[in-house]
Amino acid sequence: MRDSYVNAADALGLPFKDYEKEMFDFGSVSVTKILATEMPKIMKNRLVPPPREVYALHRKLLGTYVMCLKLEATFKSKEMFKETF
């Protein structure tokens, strides 16, 4: 189960990793497929559900990813993260 958490977190962090390209293409990476594979394992083996705030954050993150995927967005997400951080 720990591997599932790591894989899910790694998938969500893909736009912010160091890549050769400056622009991250959301249309070329299928984050939702990775999450769809890992989430059933996490849901089945968790001991308690996460707090309500975590659900809200998950919905916002997934909504943002889905929007970027549908728009086939490409932008400098790593640079945006560095500026914000």
N, C-alpha and C positions, 0 to 999 in steps of 0.2 A: 504494500500500500504506500509505503514511503516513496517508492519509485514513481508511482502514479502522481503523487503531489509534486515531485521534482519535475516530471515531464510536463505537467500542466503549467507550473510556474515558468519553466523554460520556454514553453510555447507562447505564453503571454509576454515574455521579455524579448522575443525575437526582433521586434522593430527597434530595440534599443541596444542591441549587441553591436560590436565592432564588425563592420563589413567592409569589403573592398569598395563597394558602391556607396556613394553619399546618400542616394535616395533609397528609401525602402518601398518596395512594391507590394502592397497588400494583396493584389490579385494573384501574385505568384506563390504565396505561402498560404497553406490551408490550416490556420489555427483552429478553426471550428472542428475539423476532422480529428485533430490531435485531442482536443478537449472531449469530443464525443466518444473517443476510445477510452480515455482515462476516467472521466466522470462516473460512469457506472461502478467502477472498482472503488472509487473514493466513497460514493454514496452507500455502497453495500457494506463496507468495512468500517465506517466511522462509528465512533462510540456515542457521540452526541452531535446534534446539529449545530452549525455555527451560529453565532449571535446574529440578530436581525440586521445590524449594521453591515455585517459581512455580506449578507444576501443582497443588500442595496448596492454595495460596491461591485459585487459580481455582475449584477444586472447592468450597471452602468458600463463596466468594462466590456462585457459581451456585446452590448448595444453599440458601443463605439467601434468595436472590431467588425461587427456585421455591417455597419454603415460603410466603413472603409472598404470592406470586401466588395460590397454591392457597387460602390462607386469606382472600384478598382483604383483607389487612391494611391498616389505616390508622393511622398514628401520626406523631408529630412527629420524623421522622428528622433533619431539619436541626438542630433543637434538641438532640437526642441527640448529634449529631456535634460541635456546638459545646461541649457539656459535656465530652465525652471529649477533644477536642483541647485 
